[in-house]
Amino acid sequence: MLALTCPSCQAPLTATEKNLRCTAGHSFDAARQGYWNLLLANQKRSKDPGDNAEMVKARTDFLALGYYQQLSDHLNQLVGKTLSAAECPQMMDMGCGEGYYTNRLHEYLLNEQANTAENPLQLAGLDISKHAVKAACRRNKAVTWLVASGANMPVAEASLDLLTVAFSRLMPEEFARTLKAGAHLIIAYPGDQHLRQLRELIYKEVRESGFDPSSVLGEAFEAISEQQVKYDFELTSQAEIQQLLAMTPHGWRIKQDVRDDLKQLPSLQLTLDVRLAVFRRSDAI
């Protein structure tokens, strides 16, 4: 297991089969589904933070259709190329959601990397949504699943060899704190053409985001490389269109008349446009 820390006092957590405990006596029991809930009440901005059960189900159902599998494959291959020669790399997928990318990464690394009892694969998925992490547990029991805040990750300082962040908010201070010097951060974020056809149906004006992760991450990270994953795909039923809509933030903002128009579409041609950026944590911070 990764070097987890107590969310109350930041002391190291010692694991048993059903319990995590620190030297100060703070204790956390494993959930019945197999995850660890390390999200404190004072770290929540709402009673039930993160994606709700409906969004999680929509995302689970949609991703099972395979339209984003090619993106997942590119991410996995990039992780495989980026991993250092560490005997037992410590990896975290921050904002893992229902675990689609995390699970497929775990399966890929099991096949591509040396994995023995003396050199086990150490991969954790973290998300603030309890609904999402419960769904992730159903995918893969071998991954360490955590309900926690990305702004207060219960992970020891300078303990991670690799951090992946797919379609989630960037937390530069926490990323820099938890990554080892020289370790890598891989970010997946939408390009300007991502789902543009859907956005053009929803909004009167579609603007380019101009997002630059380097400007957000600051001097603690050095940009190493960036690649574009871009391809077209077609949703072939109304059910698929509604699943995609329900899993994206666009579904929260859509007006009723536009929603009604979308319900009349028998199919929808779309473009996936995602950037995969690799950063290295600076040695001197």
N, C-alpha and C positions, 0 to 999 in steps of 0.2 A: 504493500500500500504506500501511496505517496506520503510525504512528510506533512501530515495535517496538524493544524494548530487549533487551540480552543478559541472559539469566537468571542468568549467572554473575557479571557485574560491573555490570549495569544501564547500560552504555554504549549509545549508539544503534547499531542494526544497519543495515548497508547491504546492499541486496539486489541480487543478480544473478539470472539466470534459474534457477539451480540451487543457490544458496548464499546464506546470510546470514552476515555477518562484522562483528565490532566492531573498534575500534581496538586493543584489547588482544590481538587475534589469535584470540579464540574464534570458531569456525566451526560452522555448522549447515547440513547438506545437505537439500535438498528430498526428501521421501519419493517413492517411485515413483508413488504414487497422487496426489501433488500437494500434500500438506499439509506444514506445518513442525512438527517435534517440538522444542518448547522446554521440555520437562519434564525437569528434572534428577533424577538418582537420589535425591538427598537431599530432594527434594520429594515423594517417593512414600511412602505409608504401607503399601503392599503391593507385591508384585512386578508385579501387573497391576491398577492402580487404576481405579476407575470402573465403569461398566456392562460386563458381560462380553458376549461375542459372542452368546450366546443371548438375553439381554435386548434387545440392539440389534436383532436380527432380529425379535423379537416386536413391538417398538415400531414398527419400519419397516413390518412387515406390517399392523399394526393401524391406524396412521395413514393408510396408503394406502387404507383403506376409506372415509375421508371423514367419520367421525363427529365429528372435532375441527376440520373445515375452517371451520365457522362461527366458532369461537373464534379461529382463525388470522386470519380476515377482520377480525374486530373489532380484534385486535391490530395488524394492518397499518394499518387506518384510523386508529387512535390514534397510531401512529408518524408517519404522514403529517401529521396535524394538529399534532403536537408538535414536529417538526423545525423548527429555526430557519432563518433565511435564509442560513445559511452557504453559501458558494459550493461548498465541497466537504466536506460533513459527514463526520466520522469516526465510524463506528458499530461497536459490538461487541455480539454476542449471547453472553453469558456462560452457560456450561452448555448449549451448543447441542445436545448429544446427536447424534443421527443427522442433524440438519440440516433437519427438516421445517419448523419455523417460520422458520428463517433463510432457507431457499431460497424459501419463499413470500413472505417479506418482500422479498427481493432482487427477485423478479419483479414484485411490486407497485410497488416504488419505481422500477424501470426504466420502468414504464408511466406513473407519476404524476409523477415528478420529472425535471427537466432532467438529461440524462446525455450528455455529449459527451467527446471526447478531452481537451479542456481542463478539463472539469468532471466527472471520472469518479465513479461511485458507489463509495464506500469502505465496505465492509461486511466484517467478520470474524466468524467463529464460533469459540468457544473451548470446549474440553471436556477433562477429564482422562483420558477413556477413548479409547485409541487405536482400539479397535474402532468406537466411535461416529463418530469423525472420519473414519475410512476410509469408512464408509458415507455420511457427509456429502459427501465428495469425489465420490462417484458421482452425487450429485444435481446438483451445480453447480460447475463449474471456475472460475467468475468470482469466487466468494467466497474470501477468504483464510481458510483453515482452520488452526487451531492446536491442537496437543496441548500443554496447559499447565495449571497450577494456577490456579484462580480466586482463591486466597489470595495468589498471587504472579504476577499477570498481567504478561507481558513487554511492557508498553505504557508509553510515556512519560508522565510526570506531566502532568496538565492537558491531555491531548491529545484526549480523546473529547468529541464533541458529544452523543452519545446512547448509553446502555447499556440493553439489554433483558435481563431475567432471567425465564425461564419455568420454573416448577416446580423451581427450584434454590436452593441455600443462599445467604443474603445475606452479603456480605462488605463491611460498611460502610466499613472503613478503606481497602480497595483501591478501592472504588467512588469514594470521595471523592478519593483520590489521582489516579486516572486521568481523572476527569471535569473538564472546564473549569468555572470558576466560572459559575454560571447555566445549566449544561447539565442535561439531564434523564435521569432513571432511570425506566424503566417495568418494573413487576413484575407477573407473572401468578402467582397463588397460589390454592390450592383454598379454596372457601367451605365452610361447614359441611355443605351438602347434596351436595357433590361425591361421586358414586359411592356415595351412602349405602346404596342397596339392596344393593350388593355387600358393603359393610362390615358391614351388619346380618346377612348370611349368614355372615360370617367370625368376627365377634367377639360375645361375649356381651353386651357393653355398648359402645355407640357414643357417644363423647363429642364435644361441640363443641370445636374446637381453640382458639377465641378468639384466633387469631393476629392480631397487630397489627404490621405492618411498620414503622410509625413508631417504635415502642418499640425495635426492633432497630437501625434506621438511626441514631437519635440526632439530635443537634443539627446535624450536617453537612448534613441534608436537610430540605427543607420540603415537606410534603404539598400537592399541587396539586389532584388530583381522584382519584376512584375510581368505577368502574362495575362492575356485575355482569353477567356473561354466563351466562345460565341457560336450559337447554332440555333436553327429554327425548329420548332415543333408545333404540333397541332392538337388542340383539345377536341375530342371527337364526340362529346356529349354535353348536355346541359349540366349533368351531375358533376363532371370534371371542371367545368367553368365555375360552378358554385363552390366547389372545394378549394380551388385556387383563390377565389375571391375571399373566402372565409379565413384563409390562412395568412393573408397579407394585410398590412395596415390600410391598404386601399379600401378594404371592406368596411372599415370603421367610418370612412369619410364620404362614402358614396351617397348621392341623393336618391330618393325613392324613384323618381322618374327614370333615372339612369339604370337603377337596379331592375326596374321593370323591362327596360329595353334589352338588357343583358339576358334576361330570362327567355327572350325570344330567339336567341342565337342557337342554331343547331351545332355549331362548331366555332372554333376560334384559333386563328393562326397567330403564333407568338414567337418572339425572339428571346432567347436566354443570352444575356450579356453580363458576365461576371469577371471581375479582376481578382487575381490571386497575387498578393504582394508578400514578399519575404523581407523581414527586417531582422537585424542583429542588435542585441542589447549591447550598448557601449560598455567597454571595460572600465571607463573612468567616469563614474557617477557616484 
